Amino acid sequence: GVAVQDQFGGLDIDRAIFGNFNFIERLFAAERDITSPYAFSILVAPEDSAIWGGTGGLREQVLDAIEDLRPIGLFPRVERASSLRVYLRATIVLQGIPLPSGSREAVNASPAALAIKQRLRQRVAGYIGRLGFGEPVRAAKVGWQLLSDPSVVDVQDLELGQDSGSLSSNGPQWLGVGENLVPAARSIPVLMDDDRYITVT
């Protein structure tokens, strides 16, 4: 994920005329003095496997890519954003999927159960992957993604979990059932490829 941030804001609301004229008919503000330096931030959330610093790293690649695009006097700061690792815990009731008999553990370890869990996780990952920096992961939308699969008839005890980088031995920090997960403003949510906490029945 990438976001461009202007810490000085966008609209020049200090002018007395602001809000009192038609933008098509008049200039919004005086032209910028190109001799005055101006900075903006490019917030980048790299993949876990990406190399950030050094020669040929992601930071250098981003700077190279925008060098010929930035206007004179505008200087970018490329900053590394954080990823909020998101986990999903729920009991999912299926129909029309031939699951083997046996204990709950044996059923959930079967190839058929693992395949449907991976398919459901990809549905949720598609939703979370479209979220931007600081956008909440909504439990209701996660549940809707799961229930949109034709083999799912019910989703029970849906919880979202989070891990900001150092997963403890106790696992993710779980929110309450149905609670939304809200990342920090400079963090982007990423669903982890981990089906351990999903139970199908």
C-alpha positions in Angstrom: 0.0 0.0 0.0 1.1 3.6 -0.7 -0.4 6.9 0.4 0.7 10.4 -0.3 0.3 12.8 2.7 0.4 16.6 2.7 1.0 17.6 6.3 0.1 21.2 5.5 -3.4 20.3 4.4 -5.0 20.6 1.1 -7.4 23.6 1.0 -6.3 27.2 1.6 -9.1 28.1 4.0 -7.3 31.1 5.5 -8.3 33.4 2.6 -11.3 35.5 3.5 -12.9 34.7 0.1 -12.9 31.0 0.8 -16.4 29.5 0.3 -17.7 32.7 -1.4 -16.8 32.2 -5.1 -17.2 29.8 -8.0 -14.0 27.8 -8.5 -14.5 27.8 -12.3 -14.6 31.6 -12.5 -11.7 32.6 -10.3 -8.3 31.4 -9.1 -8.4 29.6 -5.8 -5.1 30.9 -4.6 -2.0 32.7 -5.8 0.5 30.6 -7.6 3.1 28.8 -5.5 6.5 30.3 -5.2 8.7 27.6 -6.8 11.8 28.9 -5.0 10.3 27.9 -1.6 10.9 24.3 -0.8 7.9 22.2 0.0 7.8 18.7 1.3 5.3 15.9 1.3 5.3 12.3 2.5 4.9 9.1 0.7 3.8 6.4 3.1 4.7 2.9 1.9 3.7 -0.4 3.5 6.0 -3.0 2.1 5.5 -6.7 1.9 7.2 -8.6 4.7 9.8 -10.0 2.3 10.7 -6.6 0.8 14.1 -5.1 1.4 13.5 -1.5 2.5 16.9 0.2 2.8 20.2 0.1 0.9 21.1 0.2 -2.7 18.3 -1.2 -4.8 15.9 -1.3 -1.8 12.2 -0.4 -2.0 12.8 3.1 -0.6 15.3 3.9 -3.3 13.1 2.5 -6.0 10.2 4.7 -4.9 12.4 7.8 -4.9 13.7 6.9 -8.4 10.2 6.3 -9.7 8.9 9.8 -8.7 12.1 11.8 -9.4 10.9 12.7 -12.9 7.3 13.2 -11.9 7.6 15.6 -9.0 7.3 19.4 -9.7 10.2 21.7 -9.0 10.6 22.6 -5.4 8.6 19.7 -4.1 10.6 17.2 -2.1 9.3 13.8 -1.1 10.0 12.0 2.1 9.5 8.2 1.7 8.5 6.7 5.0 7.9 3.1 5.9 4.5 2.4 7.3 3.7 -0.4 9.6 1.5 -3.5 8.9 -1.1 -4.6 11.3 -1.4 -8.4 11.1 -5.0 -9.5 11.3 -6.2 -12.9 12.3 -9.7 -14.4 12.1 -11.3 -16.8 14.6 -14.8 -18.2 14.0 -16.9 -21.4 13.8 -18.3 -21.8 10.3 -21.2 -24.0 9.6 -21.1 -25.6 6.1 -23.5 -27.4 3.9 -22.9 -29.4 0.7 -19.2 -30.0 1.6 -18.3 -33.7 2.1 -16.3 -33.5 5.3 -14.9 -36.8 6.8 -16.3 -38.2 10.0 -14.3 -38.2 13.3 -13.4 -35.7 16.0 -13.6 -32.0 15.4 -9.8 -31.8 15.3 -9.6 -34.6 12.7 -12.3 -33.0 10.5 -10.6 -29.6 10.5 -7.2 -31.2 9.7 -8.6 -33.0 6.6 -7.8 -31.9 3.1 -11.4 -30.9 2.4 -11.6 -28.7 5.5 -8.3 -27.1 4.8 -9.3 -26.3 1.2 -12.6 -24.6 2.2 -10.8 -22.7 5.0 -8.2 -21.4 2.5 -11.0 -20.4 0.1 -12.8 -18.5 2.8 -9.6 -16.8 4.0 -9.0 -15.6 0.4 -12.5 -14.1 0.4 -11.7 -12.1 3.5 -8.2 -11.2 2.3 -9.8 -9.7 -0.8 -11.8 -7.3 1.4 -9.0 -6.5 3.8 -6.5 -6.0 0.9 -8.7 -3.1 -0.4 -8.5 -1.2 2.9 -6.2 1.8 3.2 -4.1 3.2 6.0 -6.0 3.5 9.2 -9.2 2.1 7.8 -11.0 -0.2 10.2 -11.5 -3.9 9.6 -15.3 -4.3 10.2 -16.4 -7.6 11.7 -19.8 -7.3 9.9 -18.1 -7.1 6.5 -15.8 -10.0 7.3 -18.9 -12.0 8.3 -20.6 -11.0 5.0 -17.6 -12.1 3.0 -17.8 -15.5 4.7 -21.6 -15.8 4.3 -21.3 -14.9 0.6 -19.7 -18.3 0.0 -22.5 -20.7 -1.1 -21.3 -23.5 1.2 -21.6 -21.4 4.3 -24.9 -21.3 6.2 -23.8 -19.7 9.5 -20.8 -17.9 11.1 -20.6 -18.1 14.8 -18.5 -16.3 17.4 -16.6 -14.2 14.8 -13.6 -12.5 16.4 -10.8 -10.4 14.9 -7.3 -10.7 16.3 -4.3 -8.4 15.9 -0.5 -8.6 16.0 1.6 -5.6 15.3 4.8 -7.4 14.8 5.9 -9.6 17.7 3.4 -12.4 18.1 3.5 -13.6 21.7 3.4 -17.2 22.8 -0.2 -16.6 23.7 -1.1 -15.9 20.1 -2.9 -12.8 18.7 -4.7 -10.3 20.9 -8.4 -11.1 20.3 -11.1 -8.4 20.3 -14.6 -9.2 21.5 -17.1 -11.0 19.3 -18.3 -8.7 16.5 -15.8 -5.9 17.4 -14.1 -3.9 14.7 -10.3 -3.7 14.5 -9.0 -0.1 14.0 -5.4 0.3 12.9 -3.3 3.3 13.7 -3.4 6.1 11.1 0.0 5.1 9.6 -0.7 1.4 9.7 -2.4 -0.8 7.1 -4.2 -4.1 7.9 -3.0 -7.3 6.4 -4.8 -10.7 6.8 -2.4 -13.4 7.8 -2.3 -16.7 6.0 -3.3 -18.6 9.1 -6.3 -20.9 9.3 -5.6 -22.3 12.8 -8.3 -20.3 14.5 -11.1 -21.2 12.0 -13.2 -24.2 12.8 -15.6 -25.7 10.2 -18.4 -28.0 11.0 
